[in-house]
Amino acid sequence: MGMGRELYGRYERSRKIIDLANEILGYDLRRKIFSGPEEELQETLITQPAVFTVSAACLEAFRESQLHTCEEILKPEIVAGHSLGEYTALFAAGVFDFPHGLSLVQKRAEFINEASREKSGTMAAIIGLEREKLEEVIREVKGEEVLEAVNFNSPTQIVIAGELKACQKAVERARAKGAKRAIMLKVSGGFHSSLMAQARERLARELEKYDLKDPVIQVVTNCDSKPATSSEEIRRALIRQIDSPVLWEDSVREILKRGVKTFIEVGPGKVLTGLLGRITKEASGLNVEDDETIQETLKELERLNLN
């Protein structure tokens, strides 16, 4: 709660993004973001448009600040985004403008919410257990229930999703097999699992209405951790992403292979910056979520002679 409020007051481009979101969505998202209540912000139907909007506002504030300090706006070599964050990456890469991106995110949230009601599920984070041992856990406990590894976030953090009893059993078994932590997550569905098949089908039909552009920057997609360079590749990747695992660790390693040493996380929070530190010690992570972090990031980029 309160994310984006400072940028709204300080940066014209951020203000335009957030005001435009209100018009597109047909309700006062600005009030919900700035003032809550927290429970509403945690609802999928609100969370996804809110995070996409604030992430876009952060990106635009970062671009606006560069107009005053740099000769030109910095262009990333390559972009990626975790789950919903992939839509911000696509916005940054010019695949769609903000209105089309937000409309698509709103539909995605609706489809995921409806799929979650149709087939209830949950998620759990498993920390400090190798992939192979976690795969053993899944085989041992799932039985006839849905249970899948869905977020490969770092060498030490994997998220599972599925039906409630199967997830609960997996948490207990993972602890017994040596996981440092295994905790149930407060989510409204089993995201990125086969429980989202209905949402995938509906998103595929929805995407037929959108004229996606080829990206001006390569985008590493969640579902295969490889760069997509055409609109059709991206269309297929967005469809697959709904009920496929997020291969985040592999995506970061793909970017590292290209010699990238500096990552900038754009949007509320620093979760991905933390994951970067667990994946590699060969790159540095910066973040952009308010004016302070924008100025710090620009100073560090200047020090690195990237601008």
C-alpha positions as CSV (number, residue, x, y, z in Angstrom):
1,M,0.0,0.0,0.0
2,G,1.3,3.5,-0.9
3,M,3.5,2.2,-3.8
4,G,3.9,4.7,-6.6
5,R,2.5,7.6,-4.5
6,E,5.8,9.6,-4.4
7,L,6.4,9.1,-8.1
8,Y,2.8,10.3,-8.9
9,G,3.5,13.6,-7.1
10,R,7.0,14.1,-8.5
11,Y,7.0,12.8,-12.1
12,E,4.6,13.9,-14.9
13,R,5.0,10.6,-16.8
14,S,4.2,8.5,-13.8
15,R,1.1,10.7,-13.0
16,K,-0.1,10.2,-16.6
17,I,0.3,6.4,-16.3
18,I,-1.7,6.1,-13.1
19,D,-4.4,8.5,-14.1
20,L,-4.8,6.7,-17.4
21,A,-5.1,3.4,-15.5
22,N,-8.2,4.8,-13.7
23,E,-9.8,5.6,-17.0
24,I,-9.0,2.2,-18.6
25,L,-10.1,0.1,-15.6
26,G,-13.3,2.1,-14.8
27,Y,-12.6,2.3,-11.0
28,D,-10.3,4.3,-8.8
29,L,-7.1,2.2,-8.8
30,R,-5.1,5.2,-7.7
31,R,-7.0,5.4,-4.4
32,K,-6.6,1.6,-3.8
33,I,-2.9,1.8,-4.5
34,F,-2.3,4.8,-2.3
35,S,-4.7,4.2,0.5
36,G,-5.8,0.6,0.4
37,P,-7.4,-1.2,2.2
38,E,-4.6,-3.8,2.1
39,E,-7.1,-6.7,1.7
40,E,-8.3,-5.3,-1.6
41,L,-4.8,-4.9,-2.9
42,Q,-4.2,-8.6,-2.2
43,E,-7.1,-9.7,-4.4
44,T,-5.9,-11.0,-7.8
45,L,-8.3,-8.8,-9.7
46,I,-6.7,-5.7,-8.1
47,T,-3.2,-7.0,-7.5
48,Q,-2.3,-7.6,-11.1
49,P,-3.5,-4.3,-12.6
50,A,-2.0,-2.5,-9.6
51,V,1.5,-4.0,-9.9
52,F,1.6,-3.6,-13.7
53,T,0.5,0.0,-13.4
54,V,3.0,1.0,-10.7
55,S,5.8,-0.9,-12.5
56,A,5.1,1.0,-15.7
57,A,5.0,4.3,-13.6
58,C,8.4,3.4,-12.2
59,L,9.8,2.8,-15.7
60,E,8.4,6.1,-17.0
61,A,9.8,8.0,-14.0
62,F,13.2,6.4,-14.6
63,R,13.0,7.5,-18.3
64,E,11.9,11.0,-17.3
65,S,14.7,11.4,-14.8
66,Q,17.2,10.5,-17.5
67,L,16.0,13.3,-19.8
68,H,17.4,15.7,-17.2
69,T,20.7,13.9,-16.5
70,C,21.7,11.9,-19.6
71,E,22.1,12.7,-23.3
72,E,19.6,10.0,-24.1
73,I,17.3,7.5,-22.5
74,L,19.2,4.3,-21.6
75,K,18.2,1.3,-23.6
76,P,18.6,-2.1,-21.9
77,E,20.4,-4.8,-23.9
78,I,17.8,-7.4,-22.9
79,V,14.7,-7.6,-20.6
80,A,12.8,-10.2,-18.6
81,G,10.0,-10.2,-16.0
82,H,8.9,-12.7,-13.4
83,S,5.3,-13.9,-14.0
84,L,3.1,-10.8,-14.2
85,G,6.4,-8.8,-14.5
86,E,6.8,-10.2,-18.0
87,Y,4.1,-7.8,-19.1
88,T,6.2,-4.9,-17.8
89,A,9.2,-6.2,-19.7
90,L,7.1,-6.4,-22.9
91,F,5.9,-2.8,-22.3
92,A,9.5,-1.8,-22.0
93,A,10.3,-3.6,-25.2
94,G,7.6,-1.9,-27.2
95,V,5.4,-5.0,-27.8
96,F,2.3,-3.0,-26.7
97,D,1.6,0.4,-25.3
98,F,0.4,1.0,-21.7
99,P,-3.4,1.0,-22.5
100,H,-3.2,-2.3,-24.4
101,G,-0.9,-3.8,-21.8
102,L,-3.2,-2.9,-18.9
103,S,-6.3,-4.1,-20.7
104,L,-4.6,-7.5,-21.3
105,V,-3.4,-7.7,-17.7
106,Q,-6.9,-7.0,-16.5
107,K,-8.3,-9.8,-18.6
108,R,-5.5,-12.1,-17.4
109,A,-6.4,-11.4,-13.8
110,E,-10.1,-12.1,-14.6
111,F,-9.2,-15.4,-16.3
112,I,-6.9,-16.5,-13.5
113,N,-9.5,-15.6,-10.8
114,E,-12.2,-17.5,-12.6
115,A,-9.9,-20.6,-13.1
116,S,-9.0,-20.4,-9.3
117,R,-12.7,-20.5,-8.4
118,E,-13.4,-23.4,-10.8
119,K,-10.4,-25.4,-9.5
120,S,-9.2,-24.2,-6.2
121,G,-5.5,-24.4,-5.5
122,T,-2.6,-22.9,-3.5
123,M,1.2,-22.5,-3.5
124,A,4.1,-23.1,-1.2
125,A,7.7,-22.0,-1.1
126,I,10.4,-24.6,-0.6
127,I,13.8,-23.1,0.4
128,G,17.1,-24.9,0.6
129,L,16.1,-28.2,-1.1
130,E,17.7,-29.3,-4.4
131,R,15.5,-29.7,-7.4
132,E,16.0,-33.5,-7.5
133,K,14.9,-34.0,-3.9
134,L,11.9,-31.7,-4.4
135,E,10.9,-33.7,-7.5
136,E,11.1,-36.8,-5.3
137,V,8.8,-35.1,-2.8
138,I,6.2,-34.3,-5.5
139,R,6.2,-37.9,-6.8
140,E,5.8,-39.3,-3.3
141,V,2.9,-37.2,-2.1
142,K,0.8,-36.0,-5.0
143,G,-1.2,-39.2,-5.6
144,E,-4.2,-38.3,-7.7
145,E,-4.0,-34.6,-6.9
146,V,-2.4,-31.8,-8.8
147,L,1.1,-30.9,-7.5
148,E,3.8,-29.3,-9.6
149,A,7.0,-27.2,-9.3
150,V,6.0,-23.9,-10.9
151,N,8.6,-21.2,-10.0
152,F,12.3,-22.0,-10.2
153,N,13.4,-18.8,-8.7
154,S,17.0,-19.5,-7.6
155,P,19.2,-22.5,-6.7
156,T,17.7,-22.4,-3.2
157,Q,14.1,-21.4,-3.8
158,I,11.4,-23.3,-5.7
159,V,7.7,-22.7,-5.5
160,I,5.2,-25.5,-5.9
161,A,1.5,-25.2,-6.7
162,G,-1.4,-27.6,-6.7
163,E,-4.4,-28.8,-4.6
164,L,-4.4,-27.9,-0.9
165,K,-3.8,-31.3,0.7
166,A,-1.0,-32.2,-1.8
167,C,0.8,-28.9,-1.1
168,Q,0.4,-29.4,2.7
169,K,1.8,-32.9,2.5
170,A,4.7,-31.6,0.3
171,V,5.6,-29.0,2.8
172,E,5.8,-31.6,5.6
173,R,7.8,-34.0,3.4
174,A,10.2,-31.3,2.2
175,R,11.0,-30.3,5.8
176,A,11.7,-34.0,6.6
177,K,14.0,-34.2,3.6
178,G,16.1,-31.2,4.8
179,A,14.5,-28.1,3.4
180,K,15.6,-25.0,5.4
181,R,12.1,-23.6,5.1
182,A,8.9,-24.8,3.6
183,I,5.9,-22.5,3.9
184,M,2.4,-22.2,2.6
185,L,1.8,-18.9,0.6
186,K,-1.1,-16.6,1.0
187,V,-2.4,-16.8,-2.6
188,S,-5.8,-17.4,-4.1
189,G,-4.9,-20.1,-6.6
190,G,-2.4,-22.6,-7.9
191,F,-0.7,-20.2,-10.4
192,H,1.4,-21.5,-13.3
193,S,0.1,-25.0,-12.8
194,S,-2.2,-27.2,-14.8
195,L,-5.0,-25.9,-12.6
196,M,-4.8,-22.8,-14.8
197,A,-5.6,-24.6,-18.1
198,Q,-9.0,-22.9,-18.4
199,A,-7.3,-19.5,-18.0
200,R,-4.7,-20.4,-20.7
201,E,-7.5,-21.2,-23.2
202,R,-9.3,-17.9,-22.5
203,L,-6.1,-15.9,-22.7
204,A,-5.3,-17.5,-26.1
205,R,-8.7,-16.3,-27.4
206,E,-8.2,-12.9,-25.9
207,L,-4.8,-12.4,-27.5
208,E,-6.3,-12.9,-30.9
209,K,-7.8,-9.4,-30.5
210,Y,-4.4,-7.7,-29.9
211,D,-1.9,-6.5,-32.5
212,L,1.4,-7.2,-30.8
213,K,4.5,-5.6,-32.2
214,D,7.9,-7.2,-32.6
215,P,10.1,-6.2,-29.6
216,V,12.7,-3.5,-30.0
217,I,14.7,-5.2,-27.2
218,Q,15.0,-9.0,-26.9
219,V,12.7,-10.4,-24.2
220,V,13.7,-13.6,-22.3
221,T,10.4,-15.4,-21.7
222,N,9.4,-17.2,-18.5
223,C,8.2,-20.4,-20.2
224,D,11.4,-21.4,-22.0
225,S,14.1,-18.9,-20.7
226,K,15.1,-18.0,-24.2
227,P,15.0,-14.7,-26.0
228,A,11.9,-14.0,-28.1
229,T,12.4,-11.6,-31.1
230,S,9.0,-11.7,-32.8
231,S,5.4,-10.9,-31.9
232,E,4.3,-14.4,-32.6
233,E,6.9,-15.9,-30.4
234,I,5.7,-13.6,-27.6
235,R,2.1,-14.4,-28.2
236,R,2.8,-18.1,-27.8
237,A,4.9,-17.5,-24.8
238,L,2.2,-15.5,-23.0
239,I,-0.3,-18.2,-23.6
240,R,2.1,-20.9,-22.3
241,Q,3.1,-18.8,-19.3
242,I,-0.3,-19.1,-17.7
243,D,0.0,-22.8,-16.9
244,S,3.8,-23.4,-17.3
245,P,6.6,-23.0,-14.7
246,V,8.4,-19.7,-14.4
247,L,12.0,-20.6,-15.3
248,W,13.5,-17.5,-13.6
249,E,16.9,-18.9,-12.5
250,D,17.4,-20.2,-16.1
251,S,16.3,-16.8,-17.5
252,V,18.8,-14.9,-15.5
253,R,21.6,-17.3,-16.5
254,E,20.6,-16.8,-20.2
255,I,21.0,-13.1,-19.7
256,L,24.4,-13.6,-17.9
257,K,25.6,-15.7,-20.9
258,R,25.4,-12.5,-23.0
259,G,27.9,-10.7,-20.8
260,V,25.3,-8.6,-18.8
261,K,26.8,-7.5,-15.5
262,T,24.2,-4.9,-14.3
263,F,20.5,-5.7,-13.7
264,I,17.9,-3.1,-12.9
265,E,14.7,-4.2,-11.2
266,V,11.9,-1.8,-12.1
267,G,8.8,-1.9,-10.0
268,P,7.7,-2.1,-6.3
269,G,9.9,-4.1,-4.1
270,K,13.4,-5.8,-4.4
271,V,12.5,-9.5,-4.6
272,L,14.3,-10.1,-7.9
273,T,17.4,-8.2,-6.8
274,G,17.6,-10.6,-3.9
275,L,17.1,-13.6,-6.1
276,L,19.9,-12.3,-8.4
277,G,22.3,-12.4,-5.5
278,R,21.5,-16.1,-4.9
279,I,21.9,-17.0,-8.5
280,T,25.2,-15.3,-9.2
281,K,28.0,-13.2,-7.6
282,E,29.2,-12.1,-11.0
283,A,26.6,-9.3,-11.5
284,S,25.1,-6.4,-9.5
285,G,21.5,-5.6,-9.0
286,L,20.0,-2.1,-8.8
287,N,16.3,-1.2,-8.4
288,V,13.9,1.6,-9.3
289,E,10.8,2.0,-7.2
290,D,10.9,5.6,-5.9
291,D,12.9,8.8,-6.4
292,E,15.6,7.8,-4.0
293,T,16.3,4.5,-5.8
294,I,16.1,6.3,-9.2
295,Q,18.8,8.7,-8.2
296,E,21.0,6.0,-6.7
297,T,20.6,3.9,-9.8
298,L,21.5,6.8,-12.1
299,K,24.6,7.6,-10.0
300,E,25.8,4.0,-10.1
301,L,25.2,3.8,-13.9
302,E,27.3,6.9,-14.3
303,R,30.0,5.4,-12.1
304,L,30.0,2.3,-14.3
305,N,30.1,4.6,-17.4
306,L,27.0,2.9,-18.9
307,N,25.5,6.2,-19.8
